[in-house]
């Protein structure tokens, strides 16, 4: 339980509302992956879908982090970019709630900001930062990337983060994924693939 500092972003629902995971994959996320998760980082639509709560503000975000905690992750960061006003992310770390507000920038380049956020948090944790410092640094990094984004950069409107492409060896990825693959295989009653 939490032996690996796994930062899990569900990538269930795209910014535009499109569902990205099949229902059986969502169940595996709930039953197998979340109990192994150190930090879970859903966006508002993902938190709503998993927690069964309509989120219209920070009060509902707070309720949702507590519901999500019951599913097993040690810490939960709900990304608040889908709400109006300041871009406030809410972190439940242990039993303490932390707010991470940032200015909202009028930009078309906010698609895909969740991936660099959780990647930067994971990188901060790997560098030895504590969770709060890792989230603060990652939030500042992504906010700066959005602020500096060229609104005419592309039709896909993805934020461009400097050095955001992290390269991992396939051996490292296999080693990190092995416990998860084993748990999923046991759940399905099949032998894990090598």
C-alpha atoms as an extended CHARMM CRD file, in Angstrom:
* protein
*
       194  EXT
         1         1  UNK       CA              0.0000000000        0.0000000000        0.0000000000  PROA      1               0.0000000000
         2         2  UNK       CA              1.6620000000        3.2300000000       -1.2250000000  PROA      2               0.0000000000
         3         3  UNK       CA              5.1180000000        1.5910000000       -1.4880000000  PROA      3               0.0000000000
         4         4  UNK       CA              5.5230000000        3.3320000000       -4.8300000000  PROA      4               0.0000000000
         5         5  UNK       CA              4.7780000000        7.0690000000       -4.8280000000  PROA      5               0.0000000000
         6         6  UNK       CA              2.3030000000        6.6320000000       -7.6830000000  PROA      6               0.0000000000
         7         7  UNK       CA              0.7960000000        9.8640000000       -8.9900000000  PROA      7               0.0000000000
         8         8  UNK       CA             -2.3310000000        8.8640000000      -10.8900000000  PROA      8               0.0000000000
         9         9  UNK       CA             -4.2240000000       11.1240000000      -13.2520000000  PROA      9               0.0000000000
        10        10  UNK       CA             -7.2920000000        9.2400000000      -14.4630000000  PROA      10              0.0000000000
        11        11  UNK       CA             -7.4830000000       10.8190000000      -17.9620000000  PROA      11              0.0000000000
        12        12  UNK       CA            -11.1410000000        9.7370000000      -17.9310000000  PROA      12              0.0000000000
        13        13  UNK       CA            -12.8880000000       12.8000000000      -19.2940000000  PROA      13              0.0000000000
        14        14  UNK       CA            -11.3990000000       15.3210000000      -21.6980000000  PROA      14              0.0000000000
        15        15  UNK       CA            -11.7110000000       19.0650000000      -21.2140000000  PROA      15              0.0000000000
        16        16  UNK       CA            -14.4910000000       19.1230000000      -23.8200000000  PROA      16              0.0000000000
        17        17  UNK       CA            -16.4620000000       16.4450000000      -21.9120000000  PROA      17              0.0000000000
        18        18  UNK       CA            -15.6100000000       13.4140000000      -24.0530000000  PROA      18              0.0000000000
        19        19  UNK       CA            -15.2930000000       10.1390000000      -22.1570000000  PROA      19              0.0000000000
        20        20  UNK       CA            -11.8260000000        8.6180000000      -22.5820000000  PROA      20              0.0000000000
        21        21  UNK       CA            -12.1660000000        5.4080000000      -20.5030000000  PROA      21              0.0000000000
        22        22  UNK       CA            -14.4720000000        2.4610000000      -20.9970000000  PROA      22              0.0000000000
        23        23  UNK       CA            -16.7370000000        1.6600000000      -18.0070000000  PROA      23              0.0000000000
        24        24  UNK       CA            -14.7880000000       -1.5200000000      -17.1380000000  PROA      24              0.0000000000
        25        25  UNK       CA            -11.5560000000        0.5040000000      -17.0400000000  PROA      25              0.0000000000
        26        26  UNK       CA            -13.1970000000        2.9890000000      -14.6620000000  PROA      26              0.0000000000
        27        27  UNK       CA            -14.1270000000        0.0900000000      -12.3680000000  PROA      27              0.0000000000
        28        28  UNK       CA            -10.5360000000       -1.1970000000      -12.4360000000  PROA      28              0.0000000000
        29        29  UNK       CA             -9.3660000000        2.3200000000      -11.6070000000  PROA      29              0.0000000000
        30        30  UNK       CA            -11.6940000000        2.3870000000       -8.5890000000  PROA      30              0.0000000000
        31        31  UNK       CA            -11.0500000000       -1.1320000000       -7.3390000000  PROA      31              0.0000000000
        32        32  UNK       CA             -7.4000000000       -1.7760000000       -8.1980000000  PROA      32              0.0000000000
        33        33  UNK       CA             -5.4700000000        1.4010000000       -8.9080000000  PROA      33              0.0000000000
        34        34  UNK       CA             -6.9130000000        3.9460000000       -6.4560000000  PROA      34              0.0000000000
        35        35  UNK       CA             -6.0900000000        1.8740000000       -3.3580000000  PROA      35              0.0000000000
        36        36  UNK       CA             -2.4350000000        1.8370000000       -4.5470000000  PROA      36              0.0000000000
        37        37  UNK       CA             -2.3260000000        5.5620000000       -5.3230000000  PROA      37              0.0000000000
        38        38  UNK       CA             -0.1890000000        8.0330000000       -3.4020000000  PROA      38              0.0000000000
        39        39  UNK       CA             -1.6430000000       11.1200000000       -5.1630000000  PROA      39              0.0000000000
        40        40  UNK       CA             -4.7880000000       11.1160000000       -7.2910000000  PROA      40              0.0000000000
        41        41  UNK       CA             -5.2450000000       14.1550000000       -9.5940000000  PROA      41              0.0000000000
        42        42  UNK       CA             -8.6880000000       14.2460000000      -11.2430000000  PROA      42              0.0000000000
        43        43  UNK       CA            -10.0890000000       17.2970000000      -13.0030000000  PROA      43              0.0000000000
        44        44  UNK       CA            -13.5670000000       18.5500000000      -12.0690000000  PROA      44              0.0000000000
        45        45  UNK       CA            -15.5550000000       16.3270000000      -14.4980000000  PROA      45              0.0000000000
        46        46  UNK       CA            -13.5460000000       13.2590000000      -13.4190000000  PROA      46              0.0000000000
        47        47  UNK       CA            -14.0370000000       14.0480000000       -9.7240000000  PROA      47              0.0000000000
        48        48  UNK       CA            -17.7750000000       14.5380000000      -10.3430000000  PROA      48              0.0000000000
        49        49  UNK       CA            -18.0640000000       11.2070000000      -12.1550000000  PROA      49              0.0000000000
        50        50  UNK       CA            -16.1590000000        9.2520000000       -9.5060000000  PROA      50              0.0000000000
        51        51  UNK       CA            -17.5380000000       10.9830000000       -6.4080000000  PROA      51              0.0000000000
        52        52  UNK       CA            -21.1130000000       11.3740000000       -7.6660000000  PROA      52              0.0000000000
        53        53  UNK       CA            -21.1230000000       15.0600000000       -6.7110000000  PROA      53              0.0000000000
        54        54  UNK       CA            -21.8820000000       18.0390000000       -8.9640000000  PROA      54              0.0000000000
        55        55  UNK       CA            -19.0500000000       20.5000000000       -8.3920000000  PROA      55              0.0000000000
        56        56  UNK       CA            -19.8720000000       24.1710000000       -8.8110000000  PROA      56              0.0000000000
        57        57  UNK       CA            -17.3450000000       25.6410000000       -6.3920000000  PROA      57              0.0000000000
        58        58  UNK       CA            -14.7950000000       24.9730000000       -3.6950000000  PROA      58              0.0000000000
        59        59  UNK       CA            -17.3580000000       23.6940000000       -1.1680000000  PROA      59              0.0000000000
        60        60  UNK       CA            -18.2840000000       20.8310000000       -3.4940000000  PROA      60              0.0000000000
        61        61  UNK       CA            -14.5970000000       20.2370000000       -4.3240000000  PROA      61              0.0000000000
        62        62  UNK       CA            -13.9920000000       19.7930000000       -0.5950000000  PROA      62              0.0000000000
        63        63  UNK       CA            -16.8300000000       17.2910000000       -0.2960000000  PROA      63              0.0000000000
        64        64  UNK       CA            -15.5360000000       15.4250000000       -3.3550000000  PROA      64              0.0000000000
        65        65  UNK       CA            -11.9560000000       15.0590000000       -2.0380000000  PROA      65              0.0000000000
        66        66  UNK       CA            -13.3470000000       13.3600000000        1.0780000000  PROA      66              0.0000000000
        67        67  UNK       CA            -15.5260000000       10.9990000000       -0.9920000000  PROA      67              0.0000000000
        68        68  UNK       CA            -12.5580000000       10.1830000000       -3.2390000000  PROA      68              0.0000000000
        69        69  UNK       CA            -10.3480000000        9.5320000000       -0.1830000000  PROA      69              0.0000000000
        70        70  UNK       CA            -12.7510000000        6.7290000000        0.8000000000  PROA      70              0.0000000000
        71        71  UNK       CA            -11.8270000000        4.9880000000       -2.4890000000  PROA      71              0.0000000000
        72        72  UNK       CA             -8.2820000000        4.4970000000       -1.2780000000  PROA      72              0.0000000000
        73        73  UNK       CA             -5.8360000000        7.1350000000       -2.5110000000  PROA      73              0.0000000000
        74        74  UNK       CA             -3.6300000000        8.5820000000        0.1970000000  PROA      74              0.0000000000
        75        75  UNK       CA             -3.8500000000       12.1660000000       -1.1260000000  PROA      75              0.0000000000
        76        76  UNK       CA             -6.1830000000       13.8390000000       -3.6480000000  PROA      76              0.0000000000
        77        77  UNK       CA             -5.6320000000       16.9710000000       -5.7340000000  PROA      77              0.0000000000
        78        78  UNK       CA             -8.7280000000       18.1400000000       -7.6080000000  PROA      78              0.0000000000
        79        79  UNK       CA             -7.7180000000       20.4320000000      -10.4450000000  PROA      79              0.0000000000
        80        80  UNK       CA            -10.0910000000       23.3950000000      -10.5150000000  PROA      80              0.0000000000
        81        81  UNK       CA             -9.4600000000       24.7230000000      -13.9960000000  PROA      81              0.0000000000
        82        82  UNK       CA            -13.0130000000       23.9430000000      -15.1240000000  PROA      82              0.0000000000
        83        83  UNK       CA            -14.5670000000       26.3330000000      -12.6030000000  PROA      83              0.0000000000
        84        84  UNK       CA            -15.1590000000       30.0430000000      -13.2080000000  PROA      84              0.0000000000
        85        85  UNK       CA            -12.9260000000       32.6080000000      -11.5230000000  PROA      85              0.0000000000
        86        86  UNK       CA             -9.4530000000       31.9640000000      -10.2090000000  PROA      86              0.0000000000
        87        87  UNK       CA             -7.9560000000       28.5770000000      -11.0800000000  PROA      87              0.0000000000
        88        88  UNK       CA             -8.0060000000       26.9690000000       -7.6200000000  PROA      88              0.0000000000
        89        89  UNK       CA             -6.7410000000       23.4220000000       -7.1170000000  PROA      89              0.0000000000
        90        90  UNK       CA             -7.6630000000       21.7090000000       -3.8490000000  PROA      90              0.0000000000
        91        91  UNK       CA             -5.3540000000       19.1710000000       -2.1830000000  PROA      91              0.0000000000
        92        92  UNK       CA             -6.3190000000       16.8630000000        0.6560000000  PROA      92              0.0000000000
        93        93  UNK       CA             -2.9420000000       15.8370000000        2.0860000000  PROA      93              0.0000000000
        94        94  UNK       CA             -3.3970000000       13.6150000000        5.0840000000  PROA      94              0.0000000000
        95        95  UNK       CA             -6.2270000000       15.2740000000        6.9530000000  PROA      95              0.0000000000
        96        96  UNK       CA             -5.3000000000       18.8060000000        5.8940000000  PROA      96              0.0000000000
        97        97  UNK       CA             -6.8990000000       20.7090000000        3.0270000000  PROA      97              0.0000000000
        98        98  UNK       CA             -4.6500000000       23.0140000000        0.9750000000  PROA      98              0.0000000000
        99        99  UNK       CA             -5.7250000000       25.6280000000       -1.5980000000  PROA      99              0.0000000000
       100       100  UNK       CA             -3.5360000000       26.3940000000       -4.6030000000  PROA      100             0.0000000000
       101       101  UNK       CA             -5.0400000000       29.4610000000       -6.3020000000  PROA      101             0.0000000000
       102       102  UNK       CA             -3.6560000000       30.9520000000       -9.4840000000  PROA      102             0.0000000000
       103       103  UNK       CA             -4.6780000000       33.7140000000      -11.8080000000  PROA      103             0.0000000000
       104       104  UNK       CA             -6.8650000000       32.5920000000      -14.6990000000  PROA      104             0.0000000000
       105       105  UNK       CA             -5.4950000000       33.6700000000      -18.0670000000  PROA      105             0.0000000000
       106       106  UNK       CA             -7.6620000000       34.1360000000      -21.1190000000  PROA      106             0.0000000000
       107       107  UNK       CA             -5.9760000000       31.6490000000      -23.4110000000  PROA      107             0.0000000000
       108       108  UNK       CA             -6.9180000000       28.9960000000      -25.9170000000  PROA      108             0.0000000000
       109       109  UNK       CA             -3.8250000000       27.0980000000      -24.7900000000  PROA      109             0.0000000000
       110       110  UNK       CA             -5.1520000000       25.3250000000      -21.7320000000  PROA      110             0.0000000000
       111       111  UNK       CA             -5.9670000000       21.9660000000      -23.3320000000  PROA      111             0.0000000000
       112       112  UNK       CA             -3.7230000000       19.2750000000      -21.8880000000  PROA      112             0.0000000000
       113       113  UNK       CA             -2.5460000000       21.1820000000      -18.8030000000  PROA      113             0.0000000000
       114       114  UNK       CA             -3.3790000000       18.3210000000      -16.4470000000  PROA      114             0.0000000000
       115       115  UNK       CA             -0.6450000000       16.0890000000      -17.8770000000  PROA      115             0.0000000000
       116       116  UNK       CA              2.2260000000       18.5300000000      -17.3300000000  PROA      116             0.0000000000
       117       117  UNK       CA              0.8320000000       19.3010000000      -13.8630000000  PROA      117             0.0000000000
       118       118  UNK       CA              0.8530000000       15.7230000000      -12.5960000000  PROA      118             0.0000000000
       119       119  UNK       CA              4.1400000000       15.0350000000      -14.4010000000  PROA      119             0.0000000000
       120       120  UNK       CA              5.7580000000       18.0200000000      -12.6910000000  PROA      120             0.0000000000
       121       121  UNK       CA              4.3880000000       16.8930000000       -9.3080000000  PROA      121             0.0000000000
       122       122  UNK       CA              5.8070000000       13.4010000000       -9.8740000000  PROA      122             0.0000000000
       123       123  UNK       CA              9.1520000000       14.9150000000      -10.8980000000  PROA      123             0.0000000000
       124       124  UNK       CA              9.1860000000       17.0590000000       -7.7520000000  PROA      124             0.0000000000
       125       125  UNK       CA              8.4730000000       14.0310000000       -5.5760000000  PROA      125             0.0000000000
       126       126  UNK       CA             11.2260000000       12.0760000000       -7.3590000000  PROA      126             0.0000000000
       127       127  UNK       CA             13.6200000000       14.9530000000       -6.6260000000  PROA      127             0.0000000000
       128       128  UNK       CA             12.7960000000       14.6490000000       -2.9240000000  PROA      128             0.0000000000
       129       129  UNK       CA             10.3220000000       17.5200000000       -2.4930000000  PROA      129             0.0000000000
       130       130  UNK       CA              7.5490000000       16.9640000000        0.0090000000  PROA      130             0.0000000000
       131       131  UNK       CA              4.0450000000       16.7730000000       -1.4540000000  PROA      131             0.0000000000
       132       132  UNK       CA              3.0410000000       20.3770000000       -0.6990000000  PROA      132             0.0000000000
       133       133  UNK       CA              6.2610000000       21.7860000000       -2.1980000000  PROA      133             0.0000000000
       134       134  UNK       CA              5.9280000000       19.5310000000       -5.2600000000  PROA      134             0.0000000000
       135       135  UNK       CA              2.3400000000       20.6980000000       -5.8820000000  PROA      135             0.0000000000
       136       136  UNK       CA              3.2940000000       24.3720000000       -5.3660000000  PROA      136             0.0000000000
       137       137  UNK       CA              6.2070000000       24.0970000000       -7.8050000000  PROA      137             0.0000000000
       138       138  UNK       CA              4.1320000000       22.2150000000      -10.3940000000  PROA      138             0.0000000000
       139       139  UNK       CA              1.2490000000       24.6860000000      -10.1510000000  PROA      139             0.0000000000
       140       140  UNK       CA              3.6580000000       27.6070000000      -10.6430000000  PROA      140             0.0000000000
       141       141  UNK       CA              5.2630000000       25.8200000000      -13.6110000000  PROA      141             0.0000000000
       142       142  UNK       CA              1.9810000000       25.1450000000      -15.4220000000  PROA      142             0.0000000000
       143       143  UNK       CA              0.5750000000       28.6120000000      -14.6080000000  PROA      143             0.0000000000
       144       144  UNK       CA              3.7110000000       30.1920000000      -16.1030000000  PROA      144             0.0000000000
       145       145  UNK       CA              3.3710000000       27.9910000000      -19.1920000000  PROA      145             0.0000000000
       146       146  UNK       CA             -0.2440000000       29.0850000000      -19.6840000000  PROA      146             0.0000000000
       147       147  UNK       CA              0.6490000000       32.7500000000      -19.1110000000  PROA      147             0.0000000000
       148       148  UNK       CA              3.4190000000       32.5510000000      -21.6990000000  PROA      148             0.0000000000
       149       149  UNK       CA              1.5240000000       30.4840000000      -24.2410000000  PROA      149             0.0000000000
       150       150  UNK       CA              1.0690000000       31.8490000000      -27.7230000000  PROA      150             0.0000000000
       151       151  UNK       CA             -2.7060000000       31.8760000000      -28.2960000000  PROA      151             0.0000000000
       152       152  UNK       CA             -2.2230000000       31.3960000000      -32.0210000000  PROA      152             0.0000000000
       153       153  UNK       CA              0.2400000000       28.5130000000      -31.5810000000  PROA      153             0.0000000000
       154       154  UNK       CA             -2.0150000000       25.7290000000      -32.8170000000  PROA      154             0.0000000000
       155       155  UNK       CA             -5.5190000000       24.5860000000      -33.5270000000  PROA      155             0.0000000000
       156       156  UNK       CA             -5.3230000000       21.9580000000      -30.7810000000  PROA      156             0.0000000000
       157       157  UNK       CA             -4.7680000000       24.6730000000      -28.1640000000  PROA      157             0.0000000000
       158       158  UNK       CA             -2.3570000000       22.6230000000      -26.0810000000  PROA      158             0.0000000000
       159       159  UNK       CA             -0.1620000000       24.3450000000      -23.5490000000  PROA      159             0.0000000000
       160       160  UNK       CA              3.5150000000       24.1300000000      -24.4430000000  PROA      160             0.0000000000
       161       161  UNK       CA              5.6770000000       23.4510000000      -21.3950000000  PROA      161             0.0000000000
       162       162  UNK       CA              9.4270000000       23.7660000000      -21.8220000000  PROA      162             0.0000000000
       163       163  UNK       CA             11.1070000000       20.3900000000      -21.4050000000  PROA      163             0.0000000000
       164       164  UNK       CA              7.7560000000       18.7430000000      -20.7390000000  PROA      164             0.0000000000
       165       165  UNK       CA              8.6580000000       15.5620000000      -22.5930000000  PROA      165             0.0000000000
       166       166  UNK       CA             10.0860000000       13.2780000000      -19.9550000000  PROA      166             0.0000000000
       167       167  UNK       CA             12.0070000000       10.2580000000      -21.1950000000  PROA      167             0.0000000000
       168       168  UNK       CA             11.9960000000        7.0630000000      -19.1900000000  PROA      168             0.0000000000
       169       169  UNK       CA             13.7000000000        3.8020000000      -19.9890000000  PROA      169             0.0000000000
       170       170  UNK       CA             11.3570000000        0.9490000000      -20.8550000000  PROA      170             0.0000000000
       171       171  UNK       CA             12.8640000000       -1.0460000000      -17.9590000000  PROA      171             0.0000000000
       172       172  UNK       CA             11.9070000000        1.6890000000      -15.4810000000  PROA      172             0.0000000000
       173       173  UNK       CA              8.3700000000        1.8620000000      -16.8650000000  PROA      173             0.0000000000
       174       174  UNK       CA              7.9920000000       -1.9430000000      -16.6960000000  PROA      174             0.0000000000
       175       175  UNK       CA              9.3080000000       -1.9960000000      -13.1170000000  PROA      175             0.0000000000
       176       176  UNK       CA              6.9230000000        0.7550000000      -12.0200000000  PROA      176             0.0000000000
       177       177  UNK       CA              3.9420000000       -0.8070000000      -13.7950000000  PROA      177             0.0000000000
       178       178  UNK       CA              4.5670000000       -4.4180000000      -12.6650000000  PROA      178             0.0000000000
       179       179  UNK       CA              2.6100000000       -4.2470000000       -9.3650000000  PROA      179             0.0000000000
       180       180  UNK       CA             -0.3270000000       -2.6000000000      -11.1050000000  PROA      180             0.0000000000
       181       181  UNK       CA             -0.2990000000       -5.1170000000      -13.9680000000  PROA      181             0.0000000000
       182       182  UNK       CA             -0.1720000000       -7.9910000000      -11.4620000000  PROA      182             0.0000000000
       183       183  UNK       CA             -3.1480000000       -6.5980000000       -9.5180000000  PROA      183             0.0000000000
       184       184  UNK       CA             -5.1670000000       -6.1030000000      -12.6970000000  PROA      184             0.0000000000
       185       185  UNK       CA             -4.3030000000       -9.6250000000      -13.8740000000  PROA      185             0.0000000000
       186       186  UNK       CA             -5.4000000000      -11.0990000000      -10.5260000000  PROA      186             0.0000000000
       187       187  UNK       CA             -8.6490000000       -9.1300000000      -10.7320000000  PROA      187             0.0000000000
       188       188  UNK       CA             -9.3180000000      -10.5170000000      -14.2020000000  PROA      188             0.0000000000
       189       189  UNK       CA             -8.1350000000      -14.0380000000      -13.3020000000  PROA      189             0.0000000000
       190       190  UNK       CA             -5.4320000000      -14.1760000000      -15.9890000000  PROA      190             0.0000000000
       191       191  UNK       CA             -1.6700000000      -14.5720000000      -15.8600000000  PROA      191             0.0000000000
       192       192  UNK       CA              0.2690000000      -11.2770000000      -16.1400000000  PROA      192             0.0000000000
       193       193  UNK       CA              2.0810000000      -10.6880000000      -19.4150000000  PROA      193             0.0000000000
       194       194  UNK       CA              5.8580000000      -10.4190000000      -19.4430000000  PROA      194             0.0000000000
